[in-house]
Amino acid sequence: MEENKKVEKTRPKHRDKFEALDNLSLGISMVAAVAIGFGIGYGLKTIFEIDWLLWLGVFWGISAAILNVYKAYKRAQKSFEGMENDPRYAHRAKYGDKELNDNED
């Protein structure tokens, strides 16, 4: 009989907290990416004495920040994929955000 029981996938106890911290750190990682890019650009400008290398580093940092936002968006989109067929949200998807007992006076 025990063989016929479904084996449930166990989730770590604090998985939701780690996911929330990961999403919270998005803003910090954006600032850090631009700062690191600026630092690399400034270092290259100082070493090679070419002014546009600073702006190249800033561009790399901004590009890395945009990539971080894109990865977070894809991760959030993947986590919401299963909700489209959930009956709890079917009414909202069909009728919008209005409540069921909307009394307009």
Residue pairs with C-beta under 8 A, 6 or more apart in sequence:
12 18
23 72
23 76
26 68
26 69
26 72
29 65
29 68
30 65
30 68
30 69
31 65
33 61
33 62
33 64
33 65
33 68
34 58
34 61
34 62
34 64
34 65
35 61
36 61
36 64
37 57
37 58
37 59
37 60
37 61
37 62
37 63
37 64
38 54
38 57
38 58
38 61
39 57
40 57
40 60
40 61
41 53
41 54
41 55
41 56
41 57
41 58
41 60
41 61
42 54
42 57
43 57
44 50
44 53
44 54
44 56
44 57
45 51
45 53
45 54
45 57
83 89
84 93
91 100
